[in-house]
Every structure is written in C-alpha cells, then in structure tokens.
C-alpha cells in the first residue's frame, strides 16, 4: 500500500505540474521520483552487508520439549539496516517459517522455534535473507544454503530394574570381535583419544602420538563395574512409522539408563549400512552420545545382517526384549510409556554365572 501511495503521489505531482505549469510542483515530482529510485537501489546495496550463520551445527532437544535453533545475523556496513526477514525450512508439520527483524545494527541473535515429536536427526535450513529499504517500499533477497541439524532425543525415564545380587560380568563370546572398550583392570583400554589438560603423562600413547604428530592418551575403563551386552536389531524390510520409531528409541534409552543406574557398564551393539558399531554406555551422557551415533548411522535399514553378540540383551524393532535368545518382555507400541514405568524384576532370568 505504501508503494502504491508513493507512486500515485509522484505521478500526481508530475500531472499537476504539467497542467498548471507550476515549477514547485515539478521540483516536488522530481524529488519524489528520485526518492523512489534511491529506495529501489538501497536494498541491493545493503543486502551485501548482511552476514548470517547458525550459532552451531548441532542443536539438542527432548521430544515434546519447546526449543529451537539460533541464528547470528550481523550487519558489516557502516549504515544500520532496516527491516530484514529470514526464511527457514524446518522439520515437523510447519515446514516453513519466516522471521522478521524491524532493525539490524551490528550483531543480533535470532531464535527460531522448532517443534517435532519424532526422535532422530532433523535438518534446519536457512533458505533466503531479504533486506528492505528504510521506508519499507522495496526489498532484495539473497538465497542462502545454510544448514544445521536438530537432534531430538527420547523423553523416557530410567527403567526400574532389579538385578540379582550375584550378577556376574557378562561379556561377548570368544567368536565375537571385541573392540577395546570395557574391562575391570587398568590393562584394558577403553579408547585412544587426544590429550586434554589434566591427563596423566603416564597414559600417553607415544607410538600413536608419533604416528599422528598429535599427543594421544590411553583412556582406561573404570574398575569395579559389571559389564553387559545390549544388542539392537535395526534391520527392517520397510521403514518404521514415526510412532513406532519413537517407541523403539524410548525403550532403548529407558533400558540403558536403568542398567547404568544399577552400576552396569553396557556395551551397545547394532548394525547399519556401513557395518557394525559398538558404544560403551556408563551414564546419561554416554546414553545421549550413543543415541546420537544411532541417528548418524542411519537407524533402521534393510540389507544383509552382520553377526552380532547373542549373549546379552536383544531388542528388535518390534519392541521384543530378549536375553540369551529367550523372550523376557514385549513392549506395546501404543502402551510402552506405561510399561516403562512398571518395575522390572529380573532376578529369575538365567544369568551367566549363576
């Protein structure tokens, strides 16, 4: 509407100046035309001064939690910017979002709300940035291809698990390839990682450090923890519906948190398209990292099954939980939330070593 009024006002000045041969009206019409030209060219100049980026590449959310991502917008010109709009492509039902800033001067953080109830990795894309002139008459947009990811984790509590008092360490069989993960002595290496301030110099892996030209240290497993294998059967001929996929990840998190609360060191195994992964879980932070690794490897897939440990727990995509190939519980995709709150007394399971 403002643009139309400016055009009508300028055209009216020119018309009246020509009809009445009025010099003041002619000057007024020329000024109006010059103003429209400046307003039209200003967004093209200002758009090149806007620098936009996501504050980080990966954001974390809980399923059902309100949150989002943040974008940093900065004006690198001397002149402040007027109105700036950002167009995003988001996961969930509302896939498009437009956010406007009435004024941009210096650096400013823009919060973008994200709402999704599906566990996994979801892309968030910044598609376009549009800059307006100071009068809001004209705008110029620039396409962007900035991308970040939102990791949505389950919201399930720890499973209430009762284990037998004489539960002994339970590891993989001799025929199963074992990575250097958990153990009960300091001679067993959990992993080799970069040196961090505070690490003992006695743990430095000199050969690996010389080979990579970076200081590397051995990280040993904690002593005194019982160890147990949990295997996830991720092979599926067809993709799982979102509701069933949520249920699977909720059960996985609840089981891992329940076992680690009992001072059990869990070795989590699963197959994916690229091969086999094993992740050691000893607490809530490790559980989140394991789920993130599950998301990154693609989750459920269809293809050739690779050998996995059969000696511990086994959870398949139908939510059937087994131990040593014996079914112990089948969760319902519709009622799993209530079932996870039930106490799980597993003292009668034929544990190894009993």
N, C-alpha and C positions, 0 to 999 in steps of 0.2 A: 504494500500500500504506500509506504514512504517513497519508494522508487517511482511509482506512478504519479504521485503528487509533485515530485521534483520535475519530472518530465513535463507535466501539464503547466507548472508554474513557469518553466523556462520557455516553453512554446508559447504561452500566453504573453510573456514579455516581448518576445520577438514579433508576435502578431500585432500587439498594441503599438509597438514602436514603429512598425511599418505603416499601420493605418493612420496614426496621428503624427508621424514624422517626429517622434519625441526622442531626443538624444539621451536623456536619463533612462528611459525605458530600454533603449538599445544597449547602454552600458550594463544595465541590470541583467538583460538577457545574455550578454557575452559572459558576464561573471557567473551566471547560472550554468551556462554550457561548460565553462572552464572548471567549475566545481564538480560537475558530473564526470568530466574526463579524469580529473585527479582522483575522484572516488573510485573510478573504474580501474585505474592503474595501481592504486595503493596496495590492494591485496596481493598482486603479483610480486611486488617488492617485499612486502612483509612476510609472505609465505616462505621465502628462502631463509629467513632469520629464525625459524622455529626448529628447535632440536627436541625430539621426543624419543623416549626409551622406557622399557619396563624396568622397574626398580630391581628386579631379579628374574632369573629364568624359570624358577620353580616355586610355586606357592602351595601351601598345605591347608586343607580344610577337613573337617569332620563331616560325615554325612548328616544332612539336616541342619548343619550349622550355618549361620549367616556370616558371610565374609566376602572376600573378593581379592582383586589384584590392584596394584598401584602402578601408576604411570607417572614418570617425571617429565614435565614439559618446561622448556627453557627458551626464553627469548634472548638471542645473542646480538640483537641490534641495539642501537642507542635509543631508538624510539620505542615506547611501550606499544603493545599490541592491543587492539580492541577485542571484539568477540572472536573466540576460537572454539571450534567444535571438533570432537573426536568420534569416529565411528568404529565400533568393535563388532567382532563376530564371537559369540560366546557359546558355551555348551548349555544344554538344557532346552526348555521349551521356548524361552525368549532368546532367540539366537542372535538378534541384532540389538545393539544398544548405542544410543547417541548421547554424549555428554558434552555440555557447553560450559565454557568459562566466559564470564562477561568481560574480563580484562586479564591480560597476561603481561606481567612485567618481571623480569628476572627469572628465577626458578620457582616452580609450583608443582605440588603433588596432586594427582587426580586419582580418586578412589573409584574403582569400577566394581560394583557388586556382581557376584557370581552365585547362582543358585542351581545346584544339581544334586539329585539324590542317588546318583549312580556311582558306585565305587570304581576307581581307576584313574588313569591319566586323561585329562581333557585339555585340548588346545584353546588358548585365548589369543585372538589375532586383532591387531590394530590395522584397519584397512585404509583409513583415509583421515587426513587432517585438513580442515577448511578454515581459512583465515578471512575475516571480514574487514572492510574499511571502517573508519571511525564513526561514520554515520550509519553503518549497517545497511548500506544500499547494495553493495556488490561484494562478492566473495570469490576466492580462488582456492581450490582444493588440490592437495597433492596425495597421490596414492602412496601407501606405506605397506610394507610386508613384514611388520614386526610380530614376533610370536613368543608367547610364554606358555607354560603349562601349569595346570592346577591338579594336584594330587588329592583325590577325595578318599579319605580313609574310613573304615568302619567305625561305628559308634558302640560296639558291643563291649560289655564289661567282662572282666575275667571270669572264667568258668569256675564254679565252686567244686573243686576236685579233692577227693580223699584218696590218697595212695596208701598202699600197705607199708607198715613200718620197716619191713625187711626188704624194701625195694632196693635192688642192686643196680649198678651201672649196666646199661643195656645198649650196646653198640652194634654197628653193622657187621654182617658176616664176613668171613675171610675172602669170599669171592667178589665182594663189592668194592669198587675203587673208593678209597677214602682220601679226602683232601686233608691237609694239615690243619685241623680245626681243634677239637676239644680233647682234653685229657686230664688226668688227675695228677700229673707231675710236671715240673718245670722243664722237662726234656722234650715235651710235646709242644710244637709251635702252632699257635692259632693262625697267625699270618705274618707276612713281612710287609712293613709299611714305611712311610717317610718318617724321618726323625722329627720329634716335636720337643720344644723346650720342656725340661723336667725329666726326660727319659734317661735311664742309666746308661753310661757308656759301656757297661758290660754286656748290654743287649745289642750292640751294633753288629750288624752282619757285614763284615769287612769285604768279603768276596763280592757280594751283591752291590755294595757301595762302590767298589772299584769298577765293576762292570757297567753300572748305570751312571757313574760320575755324580751320584747323589747319595747323601748319607741315609742309609736304611737301617732299621732296627727290627729285631725279632720281638713279636708280641706273643706271650705265652698265655695259655688258658688258665683260668682261675682254678685253684686247688679246692678239693673237697666237695665238688658238685657232682651229683649224679647226672648221667647223660642218657638221653633217649632220642630215638629217631622218629620224626613225623614226616610221612611221605604224602605228597599231594598228587592225585591223578588228574592232570589237566587236559588229557586227551579227550576230544569231543568230535563226533562226526559233523555236528551242526553247532553254530554259535548259541550260547546260552542267552535266554532272555534277561534283560536288566535285573528284574526282580530276583531271579534265581542266582544270578551272578553276585548280587548284593548279599544274598543269604550265604553263599559259599565263603565270601571274604569275611563276613561277620563271624561265622563259625570258626574259621582259621584263626582270626585274632583272639576270639574268646578262648580257644583251646591253648594257644601259645601263652597267653597271659596267665591262664590257670595253671599251666605246668611250671612256668618260671616262678610263679608265686610260691610253689612248693620246693623251691631251690633245685629245680631240674634244669640242666643245660640241654636245650633242644637243638638237634641238628635237622634242619628243614630241607627236604629234598623235593625237587619237581623237575619235570621235563618241559622243554619248549622247542620251538622250531630250530633253534641253533644248537641244541644239545641238552645237557643236564646241569643244573645248578644245585649247590648246597650252601646253606647260610646258617650260621650259628646264632641262636637267639638265647639271650640270658636275661632280658628285661624288656620294658616297654619301648625303649628307644630302639633296641635291636629288632623288635617286632615291627615297628614302623618302617625301618630300613628294609626288612625282609619283604614286606608288602609292596614297598616302592620298587624293589627289584622284580617282584612278580609282575607288577604293572609294566615295567620297562621291557621285560622279555616277551610281552605279548599275551600273557594269560593263557586262556584256553586255545587249543589248536587241534587240528586234525592231521594226522600223519603217523609215521612209524613210531611205535612205542620203544623206548630205550629201557634197559634194565635199571630198576630202582630197588632200594633196600626194602625187604619184606618183613623185617624183624620187629619193627615198632608199630606205631600207629599208621593207619592208611585212611585217608579221606578222599572220596571221589566226588565227582561233580553232582551226583545225586544226593549228596549230603549224608552218605552212609559212612559211619566211622567204624573201623575195624582195628583189631590188634592181633598181629601174627596170623592174618588171614581169617580171623574169627570175628564175625559181626558183633559189635557191642552196643551200638545205638544208631538209629536212623532218624535224622532231623527232618522235620517237615518244612518245606519251603514257605508255607503260609503261617506256621506257628513256631518257627525256630526262635523268635525273640523270647517267648515264654519258656521254651525248652532250655534255652541257655541259662535261665535263672534257676533251673532246678539243680539241687545238689547231685553230683556225680560220684557215687561211692564205688570205686573200682578196686576194692580190696580183694574181690573174688576173681579177678582176672588172673589167668595163669602166667604171671610174670616170670621172665627168665631168672633163674637163680633161686626160685622158691622151692 
